[in-house]
Amino acid sequence: MTVEGTSPVSSSRGLDTRKLVLHARRNPVVLVGIGVVLLWFALALFAPQLAPLDPLKQNVSDRLQPPGETYRLGTDELGRDILTRVLYGARITIPAGLAVIIIDGILGWLIGAVAGYLGGVWDEIMMRLTELFMAFPTIILAMAITAALGPDIRNAVLALVLVRWPNYARLTRGLILEIKNADFVESTRSLGAKDVYLLFRTLLPNSIAPVIVYGTLDIGNAILLFAGLSFLGLGPEPASPEWGRMISIGIDFFDEWWMWLFPGLAIASLVMAFNFIGDGLRDILDPRMRA
């Protein structure tokens, strides 16, 4: 006997793309957020074609030049073009932030689902582990891990993954506990569905929407944390055109406002855009908000 199609999960599992598009079109803030994110994705993808100069090329004779015709966004203390470095910085910050959220989302989603479904000793072990990680301030723990592993992009991403996954685990666990005794789950179980089927084909699909919304909102936090590690010298190498590192250098030359302003605006615009999208997704996917 098969249990395919025997529960109402199919109606709640799938996301109606047409309805999502329709609701998104009615929310201009979401469209603005999507537009800004797509713009940054395009700028990062085509940075080698759009950037006027090499991001690492030094021209000391033109150091600390303000924005003008030759250097649209000015130059830094070594004569490197700020516009070029901002464009290339998107190729570092955006993939790093997305990598953190994707890995954290999958890892926390699975751990939280298993803990919530199995309960008992497994739940206790996994939740005590998450509480151990959450007992420390996120940025402090990330700094400690990165310092121990050594300043590097991969180590910074790994540190953020290790400190952020408990949020997704706790969220998913709560969702699983809420729906695992629902009528449609009980009816699927009564038809002979095994635990693996119930977990991966029924419970997990019904918990994915809130995790996606939370992940979209959390991308901004991941980008800020990654930039924060870079600001403290725990991210990419010093010469790298990473936004947080550029701000850190710009602070030492505060009067040359263009050195810290433009990378700061890049971070702010991207974080706000992802927050706009996350808020819109929450409104779209929450039936109570659509009523």
C-alpha positions as CSV (number, residue, x, y, z in Angstrom):
1,M,0.0,0.0,0.0
2,T,1.3,3.4,-0.8
3,V,0.6,6.6,1.1
4,E,1.4,8.9,-1.8
5,G,-1.3,11.6,-2.1
6,T,-3.2,10.3,0.9
7,S,-2.7,13.3,3.2
8,P,-3.5,16.9,2.8
9,V,0.2,17.7,3.0
10,S,0.4,18.2,-0.7
11,S,-1.7,21.3,-0.5
12,S,0.5,22.9,2.2
13,R,3.8,21.5,0.9
14,G,3.9,23.2,-2.5
15,L,4.2,26.9,-2.9
16,D,2.0,28.3,-5.6
17,T,4.4,30.2,-7.8
18,R,1.7,32.2,-9.5
19,K,0.3,33.4,-6.2
20,L,3.7,34.3,-4.9
21,V,4.4,36.4,-8.0
22,L,1.0,38.0,-7.7
23,H,1.5,39.0,-4.1
24,A,5.0,40.2,-4.8
25,R,3.8,42.4,-7.6
26,R,1.3,44.0,-5.1
27,N,4.2,44.8,-2.7
28,P,6.5,47.4,-4.1
29,V,9.0,47.0,-1.3
30,V,9.6,43.4,-2.2
31,L,10.1,44.4,-5.9
32,V,12.6,47.1,-4.8
33,G,14.5,44.5,-2.7
34,I,14.5,42.0,-5.5
35,G,15.7,44.7,-7.9
36,V,18.6,45.8,-5.7
37,V,19.7,42.2,-5.1
38,L,19.6,41.3,-8.8
39,L,21.6,44.5,-9.5
40,W,24.3,43.5,-7.0
41,F,24.3,39.9,-8.4
42,A,24.8,41.4,-11.9
43,L,27.5,43.8,-10.7
44,A,29.3,40.9,-9.0
45,L,29.0,38.6,-12.0
46,F,30.2,41.2,-14.5
47,A,32.7,43.0,-12.3
48,P,35.7,42.1,-14.5
49,Q,33.9,43.7,-17.5
50,L,32.5,46.7,-15.6
51,A,35.5,47.6,-13.3
52,P,37.7,50.2,-14.9
53,L,41.0,49.0,-13.2
54,D,42.6,46.1,-11.4
55,P,41.3,46.0,-7.8
56,L,44.9,45.3,-6.5
57,K,46.7,47.8,-8.8
58,Q,48.5,50.5,-6.8
59,N,49.1,54.0,-8.1
60,V,50.7,55.9,-5.2
61,S,50.9,59.1,-7.2
62,D,47.1,59.2,-7.2
63,R,46.6,58.1,-3.6
64,L,43.6,59.6,-1.7
65,Q,42.0,61.2,-4.7
66,P,38.4,62.3,-4.1
67,P,35.6,61.2,-6.5
68,G,36.0,62.8,-9.9
69,E,36.2,62.2,-13.6
70,T,39.2,60.0,-13.5
71,Y,38.2,58.0,-10.4
72,R,34.5,58.0,-10.1
73,L,34.5,57.0,-6.4
74,G,38.0,58.2,-5.5
75,T,41.1,56.2,-4.6
76,D,42.4,54.8,-1.3
77,E,45.7,55.2,0.6
78,L,47.6,53.2,-2.1
79,G,46.0,54.8,-5.1
80,R,43.6,51.8,-5.8
81,D,40.3,52.6,-7.4
82,I,37.4,52.5,-5.0
83,L,34.8,51.8,-7.6
84,T,36.7,48.8,-8.9
85,R,37.3,47.5,-5.3
86,V,33.6,47.9,-4.4
87,L,32.5,45.9,-7.5
88,Y,35.0,43.2,-6.8
89,G,34.1,43.2,-3.2
90,A,30.6,42.0,-4.2
91,R,32.2,38.9,-5.5
92,I,33.5,38.1,-2.0
93,T,30.8,39.3,0.3
94,I,27.7,38.0,-1.5
95,P,28.9,34.4,-2.0
96,A,30.2,34.3,1.6
97,G,26.8,35.4,3.0
98,L,24.8,33.0,0.8
99,A,27.2,30.1,1.7
100,V,26.6,30.7,5.4
101,I,22.9,30.8,5.1
102,I,22.6,27.8,2.8
103,I,24.8,25.6,4.9
104,D,23.2,26.8,8.2
105,G,19.7,26.4,6.8
106,I,20.2,22.8,5.7
107,L,22.2,21.8,8.8
108,G,19.9,23.4,11.3
109,W,16.8,22.3,9.4
110,L,17.8,18.6,9.5
111,I,19.1,18.7,13.1
112,G,16.0,20.5,14.4
113,A,13.6,18.2,12.5
114,V,15.3,15.0,13.8
115,A,15.3,16.4,17.4
116,G,11.7,17.4,17.3
117,Y,10.4,14.2,15.7
118,L,12.4,11.7,17.7
119,G,12.1,13.5,21.0
120,G,13.4,11.9,24.2
121,V,17.2,11.6,24.7
122,W,18.0,12.6,21.1
123,D,16.1,15.9,21.6
124,E,17.9,16.5,24.9
125,I,21.3,15.9,23.4
126,M,20.7,18.1,20.3
127,M,19.0,20.9,22.1
128,R,21.7,21.1,24.8
129,L,24.3,21.3,22.0
130,T,22.4,24.2,20.4
131,E,22.2,25.9,23.8
132,L,25.9,25.5,24.2
133,F,26.6,27.4,21.0
134,M,23.9,30.0,21.8
135,A,25.4,30.7,25.2
136,F,28.1,32.8,23.7
137,P,27.7,36.1,21.8
138,T,27.7,35.3,18.1
139,I,30.4,37.7,17.1
140,I,32.7,36.8,20.0
141,L,32.4,33.1,19.3
142,A,33.0,33.7,15.6
143,M,36.0,35.8,16.4
144,A,37.4,33.1,18.6
145,I,36.9,30.3,16.0
146,T,38.4,32.4,13.2
147,A,41.4,33.4,15.3
148,A,42.0,29.8,16.2
149,L,41.8,28.6,12.6
150,G,43.6,31.6,11.1
151,P,42.3,34.7,9.1
152,D,40.9,33.4,5.8
153,I,37.7,33.6,3.8
154,R,36.9,29.9,4.3
155,N,37.6,30.0,8.0
156,A,35.4,33.1,8.4
157,V,32.6,31.3,6.6
158,L,33.1,28.2,8.7
159,A,33.1,30.2,11.9
160,L,29.8,31.8,11.0
161,V,28.3,28.5,10.0
162,L,29.2,27.1,13.4
163,V,27.7,29.9,15.4
164,R,24.5,30.4,13.3
165,W,23.1,26.9,12.8
166,P,21.4,26.7,16.2
167,N,18.9,29.4,15.3
168,Y,17.6,27.3,12.4
169,A,17.6,24.1,14.5
170,R,15.5,25.7,17.2
171,L,13.1,27.2,14.7
172,T,12.6,23.8,12.9
173,R,12.3,21.9,16.1
174,G,9.4,24.1,17.2
175,L,7.7,23.7,13.8
176,I,8.0,19.9,13.9
177,L,6.7,19.7,17.4
178,E,3.7,21.8,16.3
179,I,2.8,19.7,13.3
180,K,4.0,16.1,14.1
181,N,0.7,15.3,15.9
182,A,-1.5,17.0,13.3
183,D,-4.4,15.0,11.8
184,F,-2.8,14.7,8.3
185,V,0.3,13.3,9.9
186,E,-1.6,10.8,12.0
187,S,-3.6,9.7,8.9
188,T,-0.4,9.2,7.0
189,R,1.0,7.2,9.8
190,S,-2.1,5.1,10.1
191,L,-1.7,4.0,6.5
192,G,1.7,2.5,7.3
193,A,4.1,5.3,6.6
194,K,7.5,4.7,8.2
195,D,9.3,7.3,10.3
196,V,11.7,8.2,7.5
197,Y,8.8,8.8,5.1
198,L,7.0,10.9,7.7
199,L,10.0,13.0,8.4
200,F,11.4,13.6,4.9
201,R,8.2,13.6,2.9
202,T,5.6,15.0,5.3
203,L,7.1,17.0,8.1
204,L,10.2,18.6,6.5
205,P,8.3,19.9,3.5
206,N,5.7,21.5,5.8
207,S,8.4,23.3,7.8
208,I,10.4,24.7,4.9
209,A,8.5,28.0,4.3
210,P,9.3,29.6,7.7
211,V,12.9,28.5,7.4
212,I,13.2,30.1,3.9
213,V,11.7,33.3,5.3
214,Y,14.1,33.3,8.3
215,G,17.0,32.5,6.0
216,T,16.2,35.4,3.7
217,L,16.1,37.8,6.6
218,D,19.2,36.2,8.1
219,I,21.3,36.8,4.9
220,G,21.7,40.4,6.0
221,N,23.0,39.3,9.4
222,A,25.5,36.9,7.8
223,I,26.8,39.7,5.5
224,L,27.1,42.1,8.5
225,L,28.9,39.4,10.5
226,F,31.3,38.5,7.7
227,A,32.0,42.2,7.1
228,G,32.6,42.6,10.9
229,L,35.1,39.8,10.9
230,S,36.9,41.4,7.9
231,F,36.8,44.8,9.7
232,L,38.6,43.2,12.6
233,G,41.2,41.6,10.3
234,L,39.8,38.1,10.7
235,G,38.4,37.7,7.1
236,P,40.2,37.8,3.8
237,E,43.8,38.9,3.4
238,P,44.4,42.6,4.0
239,A,44.8,43.5,0.3
240,S,41.5,41.8,-0.6
241,P,38.7,44.2,-1.8
242,E,36.3,43.1,0.8
243,W,33.8,45.7,2.0
244,G,34.4,45.3,5.7
245,R,38.1,45.4,5.2
246,M,37.7,48.6,3.1
247,I,35.7,50.3,5.8
248,S,38.4,49.3,8.4
249,I,41.1,50.9,6.3
250,G,38.9,53.9,5.6
251,I,38.4,54.6,9.3
252,D,42.1,55.3,9.6
253,F,41.6,58.0,6.9
254,F,38.3,59.3,8.2
255,D,38.6,62.7,6.5
256,E,38.8,60.9,3.2
257,W,35.1,60.0,3.5
258,W,34.8,58.2,0.2
259,M,37.1,55.4,1.4
260,W,34.6,54.2,4.0
261,L,31.3,55.7,2.7
262,F,30.9,53.7,-0.5
263,P,31.7,50.2,0.8
264,G,29.4,51.1,3.7
265,L,26.6,52.0,1.4
266,A,27.1,48.8,-0.5
267,I,26.7,46.7,2.7
268,A,23.7,48.8,3.8
269,S,21.9,48.5,0.4
270,L,22.4,44.8,0.2
271,V,21.3,44.1,3.8
272,M,18.2,46.3,3.4
273,A,17.3,44.6,0.1
274,F,17.4,41.2,1.6
275,N,15.4,42.4,4.6
276,F,12.7,43.8,2.2
277,I,12.5,40.4,0.5
278,G,12.3,38.5,3.8
279,D,9.5,40.7,5.1
280,G,7.6,40.3,1.8
281,L,8.1,36.5,1.8
282,R,6.8,36.4,5.4
283,D,3.7,38.3,4.4
284,I,3.2,36.2,1.3
285,L,3.7,32.8,2.9
286,D,1.8,33.5,6.2
287,P,-1.9,32.8,5.5
288,R,-2.8,35.1,8.4
289,M,-1.0,38.0,6.7
290,R,-2.8,37.2,3.4
291,A,-6.3,37.2,4.8
